Amino acid sequence: MREPRLGDIIDDFCVKCRRLTNHAIVSLMNGAAAKVRCRTCYSDHDFRNEIAPPTKKELLKQKELYAAVLAGVAPADPVKEELAEPETATGPVKKKKAKG
């Protein structure tokens, strides 16, 4: 198969028409189509490789599954504080050195 060129006609899912239609290649990146223009409604969009975006039902199910996974995760153990020296209102208690 030959490398795609600007203006070539390919099939892709149009987000405006919400169906698989003919598209013209508008821009290329690394030898592959990057942007395409629908030949039915003339809207430009990123090339989607003929894959339709997820439906609202699919997105809702993904959110529910994600929430279920988060609910099952136990919170981390609290960090145990090290025993600190007693402090006064002005700061930590300091030991005085004996002179002598």
ABEGO torsion letter per residue (X at the ends): XBBBBBGBBBBBBBAAAGBBBBBBBABBBGGBBABBBBAAAGBBBBBAGGBBBBBAAAAAAAAAAAAAAAAABBBBBBBBBBBBBBBBAAEBBBBBBBBX
